[in-house]
Amino acid sequence: KSKMSAVFHGGWIIACVLLIPGLLNLIPLATLACVLLLTGYKLTKPSFFFDMKKRGWDQLIVFSLTISGILATDLLKGIFIGLFLAILLEVRALSLNPIEVKEEGNKTFVKFIKNVSFFHKVRVGETLGQIPMEKEIRVSWESHVKVHIDVQELLAEFRANRKQQGGEVFIN
């Protein structure tokens, strides 16, 4: 029930492996497989799948394929399958545009609709640079959207430069 129990459990396993390896070899592999499956089932309760779905379909797919890969091959290969898929999905997300631009009269509204990483810095700079000087710029994002510190510094520099040139930039 506590973290200390995990430490003791690990200690017992090490002690058994070092002190009684011959006795451990007498345990049938099928029995060990059943213990492993039961432990795996307890660790990946069905509620975990629902939690992953709440986080997004991409998270559910990565989680499910990792579990499937572990069951179909072995632990290390299954984890690499999940890791590879997660990296592919992140690279795909980087290619999506996180910026929404709307113009109303002499105002331009720039809204970050997704998390903005430092990989998006060039795209943000290009988008802001294309807005005519006579337009007032309002940059905003929701509280759940994360904007990387490099992009925030870019916004601050852009606002200072624009102000020197007589333009206005408001950042939420």
N, C-alpha and C positions, 0 to 999 in steps of 0.2 A: 504493500500500500504506500510505501514511501520510496524515495530515491535510494535510500540505503539498502532496501531489499534487492534492488537491481545490482548493486555493488556486491552484496553477499552472493547472489545468484551467479554472477560472473566468477567470483572467487571459488565457489563450489565446482563450477564447470572446469576451471583450470586445475583445481586440485584433483578432480577425478581423472582428467586426461593425463596428468603427470603421474598419479599414484596407482591407478587401476586401469591402464589401457587394455589389458587382456580381457578383463571382465566387460568392458564397454564393447569390445568386438563381438561378444556373444549375443548382444541385443540384435534381433532381426531388423534388417533395413526397412521392411514393411512397417514395423512398429514405429520406427523413427520417422518414417514418411507420414504416418497417421498423426503423430504428435506435431510434426511440422505443419501439416494441413490444418489441424485444429487451432494451433497457435496463429497461423496466418489468417484464418477465418475470424478469430477473435480480434486480431489487429485491424482487419479491414471489414468492419461491420457494414451492413447495407446502408446504415445512416451516413457513412463516409461518402458513398456514391451520391447521395442526395445533397450533401454539403458541397461536393465538387460541382454538381450541376448548378447550385446557387451561385458559385463563383464564376460560372460561365461554361459554355459547351466545350471550349478548348481545354479547360482544366479537367473536365470529365473525360474527354477523349485521351488526354495524356495519362491520367490516372488509370483508366481502364486498360489501355494498351500496355502500360507498365506492368500491371498485375497479370494480364494475359501473357505477356512476354516472359515474366518470371515463371508462371505455371507451365508454359510451353517449352521453355529452354532451361535456364537456370537463373539464379539470382543476379549474377553480374550481367549476363546478356540482357535480361529483362530490364534492368536499370539503365543500361546503355540504350536500349530501344526507346524507353521513356525520355531519356535525356536528349537523344537525337531528335525526337519528335518535338519536344519542348523548344529546342533551339530553332528548328524549322519554323515553328509557329511564331517565335519572337522575331526572326528575320522577316517573315511575312508581315508582321505588325509594323515593323520599321518602314516598310514600303508604303503603308497606308498614310494618307495625309491627315494629320491631327488638327488641321487648321480649317476653320470655317470663316469666310469673309463675306460680310454684307455691307452694302452701301445704301445709305439713306440721306439724300440731300448732300450737305457738305461734310457729313460724318461717315467714317468707315469703322465698322465694328469687326474686330478680329477676336474670334473666340476659339480657345483650345478645347476641342471636344473629346480628346483622348489624352492619355499620358504622353508627355513630350520629353523624349530623351535627348542626350547631347548629339545623337545622330541626326536629329531634326533641326539642329541649329542653323545649318546652311539654308534649308527650306524656309525657316521662319525669317531669317535675314532677307532672303530674296523676296518673300511675300511683302514684308514691311517696306522694302526698298522700292517696290513697284507702285506704292500708293502715292498719288500726287501730293505736292507740298501744301496745296490749299485745303486739303482735307484734314479734318480733325480725326485722330485715331483713338479708338477706345479698345484696349486689350483686356480680355477677361477670361476666366475659367472657373468652373465649378469647384467646390471644396474637395471633391473626390478625385479630381484630376491633378496629377503630379507633374510639375514643370521642373525639369532639371536645372540645377544652379547655374550651369553655363548659359542656358537659354534665358534665365532671369537676368544674368549679367548683360547679355546681348540686348535685352529689352531696356535695361537701365541706360546703357550706352546709346542706344538708338534714341531714347527719349531726350537725353542730354544734347545729342547732336541736332536733333530735330528742333529743340527749343532754341538753340543758338541760331538756327536758320529761320526762326520765326514761326515754326509749326507747333502744334500741340499734340501731346500723346498722354493719354490717361491709362494707367494700369491699375486693375482692381486691387 
